[in-house]
Amino acid sequence: MYDDPTAPSSTLQIRLEDGVPLPHRAHDGDAGLDLTSSEDLVIPAGGRALVDTGTAVALPPGTVGLVCPRSGLASRHGVTVLNGPGIVDAGYRGPIRVALHNTDLTEPFTLHRGDRIAQLVIVPFLAPVLQQVDELDETDRAAAGFGSSGGFGTAPSKEG
């Protein structure tokens, strides 16, 4: 396996609604645990739905769960996680629900109980102490924002 002995915890406690499958990785070493729908429903064309997974977790302290879209669902059906990634905080113990958006403007999308709808990726995070200052340190980029690295296409050469 790929367990990291330096990780905050190698055990994830999971509570499941009756009949809901245990989240799992499709392939050994995958980052995402597949989450499934615990209900049947139809997401209208261009619409959205808050879908229950019937899954609750006790994330280890110092981690966050990121509810991410499934690439196949997005590329084949135009269905994605609306607020992707969604955040599951370590102190939350309720059911994970996924805000799905059907981007197809003509076809509704039908979900069945047990369909894989999202992935849960668990990562460590920093919770720094906040310090208000009058000035920030200088960098080469400074305040240059959207589009500051150039337009679409091949990256500019550093040589000239």
Backbone hydrogen bonds, N-H to C=O, Kabsch-Sander energy under -0.5 kcal/mol:
donor,donor_aa,acceptor,acceptor_aa,energy
7,A,4,D,-1.9
13,Q,11,T,-0.5
13,Q,58,A,-0.8
15,R,56,A,-3.0
17,E,54,G,-2.7
20,V,17,E,-2.2
24,H,34,D,-0.7
30,D,27,H,-2.4
33,L,120,L,-2.2
34,D,24,H,-3.4
34,D,32,G,-0.6
35,L,118,A,-3.0
37,S,115,D,-2.5
38,S,52,D,-2.9
41,L,111,L,-2.0
43,I,109,F,-3.3
46,G,102,N,-0.7
46,G,104,D,-1.6
47,G,44,P,-2.8
49,A,100,L,-2.2
51,V,49,A,-0.8
51,V,98,V,-3.0
52,D,50,L,-0.5
53,T,96,I,-2.0
56,A,15,R,-2.5
58,A,13,Q,-2.2
59,L,57,V,-0.6
63,T,60,P,-1.3
64,V,123,V,-2.4
65,G,88,V,-2.8
66,L,64,V,-0.5
66,L,121,V,-3.4
67,V,65,G,-0.6
67,V,86,G,-2.5
68,C,66,L,-0.9
68,C,119,Q,-3.1
71,S,69,P,-0.5
74,A,70,R,-2.0
75,S,71,S,-2.9
76,R,72,G,-2.5
77,H,73,L,-1.6
78,G,74,A,-1.4
79,V,73,L,-1.6
80,T,101,H,-2.1
82,L,80,T,-0.6
82,L,99,A,-3.3
84,G,81,V,-1.5
86,G,67,V,-2.4
88,V,65,G,-2.6
89,D,87,I,-0.5
90,A,63,T,-0.6
92,Y,89,D,-1.6
96,I,55,T,-3.3
97,R,95,P,-0.6
98,V,51,V,-2.9
99,A,97,R,-0.5
100,L,49,A,-2.9
100,L,98,V,-1.0
101,H,80,T,-2.7
102,N,47,G,-2.9
103,T,78,G,-3.2
103,T,101,H,-0.9
109,F,43,I,-2.8
111,L,41,L,-3.4
114,G,37,S,-3.2
115,D,112,H,-2.5
117,I,35,L,-2.7
118,A,35,L,-1.3
119,Q,68,C,-2.6
120,L,33,L,-2.6
121,V,66,L,-2.6
121,V,119,Q,-0.6
122,I,120,L,-0.5
123,V,64,V,-2.4
123,V,121,V,-0.6
125,F,62,G,-1.7
144,A,141,R,-2.0
148,S,145,G,-2.5
150,G,147,G,-1.6
